[in-house]
Amino acid sequence: MKKHTYQLEIHWTGNRGTGTSGYRAYERSHTIQSGEKEVILCSSDPAFRGDPSRYNPEELLVASLSACHMLWYLHLCAEAGIVVTDYSDKAMGIMEEKPHGGGYFTQVTLNPVITITEPSRIEEANLLHKKASELCFIATSVKFPVHHKPICRVAAN
């Protein structure tokens, strides 16, 4: 079995000068970076005093699931000879917060809209979502269901 290691740096940038001297005394701002890649500006969800203009960990989890599914799906289509010319997804995750803190995701739903070149391959293209979900490293690592509601279209000539 091959092992892969992923390393990145997170740096808190929200010290207003007094650190965490009080719950409202600091910002939740932080950055994520891996190697020489571009820095991702992050915060917590606005419901938890975060900056709404920055990504939060919950959004990044949903984005990871969506991107992993897409990459496996495109791979499977290429192997099957199904030509995909466009792919977009409006993924949505639901997290439930516990009354006394903490919480958990209950589900994520992927809503990919895919454009392929051949009308006769729509059914086959739709079936590949199940296999992509079974192969997605992120989806097989979470303990909540990841649903998909794909729409497959045919490219205009």
C-alpha positions as CSV (number, residue, x, y, z in Angstrom):
1,M,0.0,0.0,0.0
2,K,1.3,3.4,-0.9
3,K,1.3,6.1,1.7
4,H,1.1,9.8,0.9
5,T,1.9,12.6,3.3
6,Y,0.4,16.1,3.1
7,Q,2.0,19.0,5.0
8,L,1.0,22.6,5.2
9,E,1.3,25.5,7.5
10,I,-1.5,27.4,9.4
11,H,-0.6,30.7,10.9
12,W,-3.0,32.7,13.2
13,T,-3.1,36.3,12.1
14,G,-5.8,37.6,14.4
15,N,-3.9,38.9,17.4
16,R,-5.1,42.5,18.0
17,G,-2.4,43.1,20.5
18,T,-3.8,41.4,23.6
19,G,-3.9,37.8,22.3
20,T,-6.7,35.7,23.6
21,S,-7.2,37.9,26.7
22,G,-11.0,37.6,26.1
23,Y,-13.4,35.8,23.7
24,R,-14.1,39.0,21.8
25,A,-10.5,40.3,22.0
26,Y,-9.1,38.4,19.0
27,E,-9.9,37.8,15.4
28,R,-10.3,34.3,14.0
29,S,-8.2,35.2,10.9
30,H,-5.5,32.7,9.8
31,T,-3.7,31.7,6.7
32,I,-3.1,28.3,5.1
33,Q,-0.1,27.6,2.9
34,S,1.7,24.6,1.5
35,G,5.2,25.1,0.2
36,E,5.4,27.9,-2.4
37,K,1.7,27.8,-3.2
38,E,-0.5,30.8,-2.9
39,V,-1.7,31.7,0.6
40,I,-5.4,30.9,1.4
41,L,-7.0,33.6,3.7
42,C,-9.2,31.9,6.3
43,S,-11.3,32.7,9.3
44,S,-14.0,30.9,11.3
45,D,-17.6,30.9,10.1
46,P,-19.3,34.3,10.7
47,A,-21.6,32.5,13.2
48,F,-18.5,32.1,15.3
49,R,-17.2,35.6,15.0
50,G,-15.4,35.0,11.8
51,D,-14.7,37.2,8.8
52,P,-17.3,36.5,6.1
53,S,-14.9,37.6,3.4
54,R,-12.6,34.6,4.1
55,Y,-13.0,30.8,3.7
56,N,-13.7,28.9,6.9
57,P,-12.8,25.2,7.7
58,E,-16.3,24.0,7.1
59,E,-16.4,25.5,3.6
60,L,-12.9,24.0,2.9
61,L,-14.2,20.5,3.9
62,V,-17.1,20.7,1.5
63,A,-14.8,22.1,-1.2
64,S,-12.4,19.2,-0.7
65,L,-15.2,16.6,-1.1
66,S,-16.5,18.3,-4.2
67,A,-13.0,18.7,-5.8
68,C,-12.0,15.1,-5.0
69,H,-15.3,13.7,-6.5
70,M,-14.8,15.9,-9.6
71,L,-11.2,14.7,-10.2
72,W,-12.2,11.0,-9.8
73,Y,-15.2,11.5,-12.1
74,L,-13.2,13.1,-14.8
75,H,-10.6,10.3,-14.5
76,L,-13.3,7.7,-14.9
77,C,-14.9,9.4,-17.8
78,A,-11.5,9.7,-19.6
79,E,-11.0,5.9,-19.0
80,A,-14.5,5.1,-20.4
81,G,-14.1,7.3,-23.4
82,I,-16.8,9.8,-22.3
83,V,-15.7,13.3,-23.4
84,V,-16.6,15.9,-20.7
85,T,-16.4,19.5,-21.9
86,D,-17.6,21.2,-18.7
87,Y,-18.1,20.4,-15.1
88,S,-19.4,22.6,-12.2
89,D,-20.8,21.8,-8.8
90,K,-22.8,23.7,-6.2
91,A,-21.9,21.6,-3.2
92,M,-23.8,22.0,0.1
93,G,-22.9,20.7,3.5
94,I,-25.1,20.6,6.6
95,M,-23.5,20.9,10.0
96,E,-25.4,20.6,13.3
97,E,-24.1,22.5,16.2
98,K,-24.6,21.0,19.7
99,P,-26.2,23.2,22.4
100,H,-23.1,23.4,24.6
101,G,-20.5,23.6,21.8
102,G,-19.0,21.4,19.2
103,G,-21.0,19.8,16.4
104,Y,-20.7,17.6,13.3
105,F,-21.6,17.4,9.7
106,T,-24.7,15.3,9.0
107,Q,-24.3,15.3,5.2
108,V,-22.9,16.9,2.1
109,T,-24.7,16.9,-1.2
110,L,-22.8,17.5,-4.5
111,N,-24.8,18.9,-7.3
112,P,-22.6,18.6,-10.4
113,V,-23.7,19.8,-13.8
114,I,-21.7,18.0,-16.4
115,T,-21.6,18.5,-20.2
116,I,-20.6,15.6,-22.4
117,T,-20.3,15.3,-26.2
118,E,-22.4,12.2,-26.9
119,P,-26.2,11.9,-26.0
120,S,-25.9,8.1,-26.1
121,R,-23.5,8.2,-23.1
122,I,-25.6,10.2,-20.6
123,E,-26.8,7.2,-18.6
124,E,-23.3,5.8,-18.4
125,A,-21.9,9.2,-17.4
126,N,-24.4,9.4,-14.6
127,L,-23.5,6.0,-13.3
128,L,-19.9,6.9,-13.0
129,H,-20.7,9.2,-10.0
130,K,-21.3,6.2,-7.8
131,K,-17.8,4.8,-8.7
132,A,-16.2,8.2,-8.2
133,S,-17.7,8.5,-4.8
134,E,-16.4,5.0,-3.9
135,L,-12.9,6.0,-5.0
136,C,-12.7,9.6,-3.6
137,F,-10.1,9.7,-0.8
138,I,-12.0,12.4,1.1
139,A,-15.5,10.9,0.8
140,T,-14.2,7.5,2.1
141,S,-12.6,9.3,5.0
142,V,-15.6,11.1,6.5
143,K,-18.3,9.5,8.7
144,F,-21.3,11.3,7.2
145,P,-23.0,10.5,3.9
146,V,-22.0,12.3,0.7
147,H,-24.9,12.4,-1.8
148,H,-24.8,13.4,-5.4
149,K,-27.5,14.8,-7.6
150,P,-25.9,15.1,-11.0
151,I,-27.3,16.7,-14.1
152,C,-25.7,15.6,-17.4
153,R,-26.1,17.7,-20.5
154,V,-25.0,17.3,-24.1
155,A,-22.8,19.9,-25.6
156,A,-24.3,22.0,-28.4
157,N,-22.7,21.3,-31.8
